Every structure is written in structure tokens, then in C-alpha cells.
């Protein structure tokens, strides 16, 4: 079963609302959610905060966090997920921030580095991944990383919902 379909069943059963805050995935997480008929019953909306000014103004990510840790960091992913939950008044949220490539890497932050924030109720977890891709085409590599991130984000929320009592 696709994670977005499983997510629908869990959210409806638990009567929970969901929101998303996306940077590197550019709306792919939200798109997968709304591909499922009936998603309007539990999905409140999403923010694509590609630029840091939007992360700060809309999602309430602190300028200090961005300055100290950068946009691609555990701290930023956490503030994004908490910010979108508050903004949309939801019990559940997902955030994504990463370096999809082919540019943007630093010695400390390689292409493919991604942080996924997931929250259910008071619980907040941030997961770190490096999504590799060997496609010869750089645009394909970039989009493959974005798709892998979106799918993994949904799977992580499904897992967290299953762990909740």
C-alpha cells in the first residue's frame, strides 16, 4: 500500500489533521497527499518555503537558527514542522529541507543531505538522510532525490502514527 493511502486511513481513524512545510521537495509531499481522494477531510494545507525569508515570515523559523545552523539542518526542520502545525492548527505535520543538487553542497553538507521533520501531537522527531542517486542526468538526479524525500517523509509519519496509542 502506498504510504499516502495508509496515511489517509490512519488520520481518519484517529481524527487528526495534517499540514506540510516543504523546502527541497517543493510541494511533492503535499501533492502525494492530495492525490488520494478524500484528502480534504484531513489535509489542511502546506507551505513551500524555498527561500529563508518565507521560512522566517510564514513558518516562524528564527533568523538565529538559520544563521547558526543553516536552512539545511535538524534545527531548521524542527522549527519548520512546529511552525506549520501552529500556522495550520493541525495535530500532525511534516517538514522537509535539504540539498537536492546538483549545486549547493559544502564540505559539511553534501548533495543529497536531507532533514525530515515529523510531528504527531507533542512528539517531534527529525530524521537525517543522504539520498544518493546515480542517474547520468543531473535534473533526473535532483528530482529522484526529491521524490525519495517525499516518499520517506510520508512513511515516517505513518510509522509515528502507528506508534501512537
N, C-alpha and C positions, 0 to 999 in steps of 0.2 A: 504494500500500500504506500502511495506517495505520502511524504511527511505532511504536506498541506491538507490532505484528506483526513489523515489521522488527527491532525491538529484541530480540524473542524469538529470532529466527534468529541474530543476531549474538552474543548472550550464550551461547546453547547451543553454537554453533560454537567460540567462544573459551573455553568452560567458565568463565564468570565469574558471580559472584553480585552482586546489586543490592539496594540499600536506598534509602529516601527519607526526607527531613526536610522537612516542609511547614508553612508558616505560612499565607500568604494563600490557598493553594489548598485548605486544609482536608481533604486526603486525596484530591483529584481525580487527582493523579499516580498514587498507589497504586491507585486504583480503575481507571484506564485499564490499568495493567499487569495487574491480576488479572482483567480482563475477557477476557484472552487465555487460552484453555485451555492447560494445561501450565505456567503461570507459576510454580507451586510448585517447579519444577525450578531456577529461577534467582533468584526474588524472595524475599528473606529476611524483609522486613517494612518498616514505615515508622513514623515518629513524626509526629504532628500536634502541633507545638509552637506553639500560638497565643499563649500567654502567655509573657512573658520568663522567668518562674521556671522553666518547663519547658525553655526554650532553655538555661538555665544548668544546671539539675539533671540533665537527661537527655542533652542534646547537648554539654554542656561548653563552651557559649559563655561567654566571660569577661564578668563584670559590667562591667569596664573598657571592653570593646568596645561593649557596649550603651549605656553612659553617654556615651562619646565620640562614637560614630558613629550610634547608634540601632539599633532592630530591623530597620529597612528600610535596609540598607546592604550594600555589597560585602563589608565585613569580616565582618559577621554571616552572610551567605550562605556565605562561605568556612568559617567556624568550624562552621556547621551541617552542611555537607557532609562535612567531616572528622570531626566528632563522630559522625554516624550511621554512617559507614564503620567507625569504631573500635567503636562500640556493637554493630553487627550483624556485624562481621568480614567485610566484603564488599570486593571489588576495585573496585566501581563504586557511585556514589551520585549522587543529585540532591537539591538543596535549593531551596526557593522562599520568598521573603519579599517582601512588597510592600504597597501601599495599594490595596485593591480598591474602596474607596469605599462610599458617597458621601461619608463623612466621613473624617477622619484626615489630610488634607493640611496641609502647612505651606508657607510661601513657597519653601522649598528642595526640598520633596518633594511633587509634585503627585499627585492621584489617578491611578492607573494606573502609577505608578512601581513597577517590579518588578526584583528581582535573582534570577537563577537560577544556582545553583552546580552545576557538573558535574565529576565526578572519575572518572578511569579510572587505576588503578594509582597512580603518584606524581604524575600530572598533575592539576592543579586549575585550572579556569577559572571566572570569574564574569562573567556577561553582564548588562548593564543594558538595560532596555526601558521604554518608556512605552506602555502599551496603552490606546489611545483607544477609546471606544465612544459612539455617538450614539443608542442606544435611548432613547425617551422615558421608559421606566420605570426608576427607579433600581436596583431589585432585579435587573432584567434586565441593566443595565449592569455591575453588580457581578459577576454570575455569568458574563457574557460575558468579562470580564477574567480571571476565574479559569480559565475553560475555555481561553482563549488562552494563558495562562501554562503550564498543564499540557501542552498540545499542544507548545508551543515547547520546554519542558524535555525532553520525550521526543525531539524532533527533534535537539536539541543533543547529547544523549547518543549517539544514532545516528550523528551526524556525527563525534563524537570517537572512537567505536569503529571507524568506517571508516578514520580516520586512523592508528590504532594498527597497528603491524606484527604 
